[in-house]
Amino acid sequence: MNRTGALSLSTKAQIAARIGGTFLLVHWRLRRDPLPRVVESFAGRDRGGTSRVEARRLSRIVYGTLRLGPLRPRCLVNALVLFRLLRAQGDEAELVIGLPHDARDHEAHAWVEVERIDVGPPPGKGSHQELARYR
């Protein structure tokens, strides 16, 4: 990152590659294992060699990258990708699952929090009430 906070082209490419690889891993793991086991396997920290990006900024990058082309991943996939990348760079990220306050069906929503602050991916928590929290 330079003094203005802009990411270099090589840093952008590295982040995009990590997002793409993590996206594929998330899909593969969700087909094999229950969610708690997937989250537990993603909770490791400090993998080293990764560029540190502020949590909300990384959230916007993940969301934008995963929406390129025809892809429109569900919130759980977006949140798991962000969760894994944040944990890998040492952030104490938590995956949160919730329902709207006035839920009329079983449509849950997923987002990520760092220090109990919603960091997304967009639209983030919104008006949802927490049902489960994974560390």
C-alpha positions in Angstrom: 0.0 0.0 0.0 1.3 3.5 -0.8 0.9 6.7 1.3 -2.5 7.4 -0.2 -3.8 4.0 0.9 -4.1 2.8 -2.7 -3.3 -0.9 -3.3 -0.6 -1.7 -5.8 -1.5 -3.8 -8.8 0.5 -6.7 -7.4 -1.3 -6.5 -4.1 -4.7 -6.4 -5.8 -3.7 -9.4 -7.8 -2.6 -11.3 -4.7 -5.9 -10.5 -2.9 -8.0 -11.4 -5.9 -6.2 -14.8 -6.1 -6.7 -15.4 -2.4 -10.4 -14.6 -2.7 -10.8 -16.9 -5.7 -9.0 -19.8 -4.0 -10.9 -19.3 -0.8 -14.2 -19.1 -2.7 -13.5 -22.6 -4.3 -12.4 -24.0 -0.9 -15.6 -22.7 0.8 -17.8 -24.4 -1.9 -15.9 -27.7 -1.6 -15.9 -27.7 2.2 -19.6 -26.8 2.5 -20.4 -29.9 0.4 -18.3 -32.1 2.6 -18.8 -30.9 6.2 -21.4 -29.3 8.4 -21.0 -25.5 8.9 -19.5 -25.6 12.4 -16.7 -27.9 11.2 -16.1 -25.7 8.2 -15.8 -22.6 10.4 -13.5 -24.3 12.8 -11.2 -25.3 10.0 -11.1 -21.7 8.8 -10.5 -20.1 12.2 -6.7 -20.4 12.1 -4.8 -17.2 12.2 -1.5 -15.7 11.1 -0.7 -17.6 8.0 2.0 -15.1 7.2 2.9 -13.6 3.8 -0.4 -12.0 3.3 -1.0 -8.3 2.9 -2.9 -6.8 5.8 -6.1 -5.0 4.7 -8.5 -3.2 7.0 -11.5 -5.4 7.7 -14.2 -3.2 6.1 -12.1 -2.5 3.1 -11.4 -6.2 2.7 -15.1 -6.9 3.0 -15.9 -4.5 0.1 -13.1 -6.1 -2.0 -14.4 -9.6 -1.3 -18.0 -8.6 -2.1 -17.0 -6.8 -5.3 -14.6 -9.6 -6.5 -17.2 -12.3 -5.9 -19.8 -10.4 -7.9 -17.6 -10.2 -11.1 -19.2 -11.9 -14.1 -22.3 -14.0 -13.6 -21.5 -15.1 -10.0 -23.8 -13.9 -7.2 -22.8 -16.0 -4.2 -25.2 -16.2 -1.3 -24.4 -14.3 1.9 -23.0 -17.4 3.7 -20.4 -18.0 1.0 -19.4 -14.3 1.0 -19.2 -14.2 4.8 -17.1 -17.4 4.9 -14.6 -16.1 2.4 -14.3 -12.9 4.3 -14.1 -14.7 7.7 -11.2 -17.0 6.5 -9.3 -14.1 4.9 -9.6 -11.9 8.1 -8.6 -14.8 10.4 -5.6 -15.5 8.1 -4.4 -12.0 8.5 -4.8 -12.2 12.3 -8.1 -10.5 12.9 -10.4 -11.9 15.6 -13.3 -12.3 13.1 -16.5 -14.1 14.0 -19.1 -15.5 11.6 -22.7 -14.6 12.7 -25.9 -16.1 11.4 -29.3 -14.4 12.0 -32.9 -13.9 11.1 -34.8 -10.7 10.4 -36.4 -9.3 13.5 -39.9 -10.0 12.1 -38.9 -13.3 10.4 -41.8 -15.0 8.5 -39.8 -17.9 7.1 -36.5 -19.6 7.6 -34.4 -17.4 5.4 -31.2 -16.7 7.5 -28.5 -14.2 6.8 -24.7 -14.4 7.4 -22.2 -11.6 8.2 -18.9 -11.1 9.9 -18.0 -9.1 13.0 -14.6 -8.0 14.3 -14.7 -7.0 18.0 -18.5 -7.1 17.8 -18.6 -4.6 15.0 -20.3 -5.6 11.7 -17.8 -5.5 8.9 -20.0 -7.1 6.2 -19.9 -8.2 3.6 -22.7 -5.9 2.4 -25.4 -5.5 3.5 -24.0 -6.8 6.8 -26.2 -7.3 9.8 -28.9 -4.9 8.8 -32.0 -5.6 11.0 -31.2 -9.2 11.6 -31.1 -10.8 15.1 -28.3 -13.1 15.9 -29.0 -16.8 16.1 -25.5 -18.3 16.1 -22.0 -17.0 16.4 -18.9 -18.9 15.3 -15.3 -18.0 16.4 
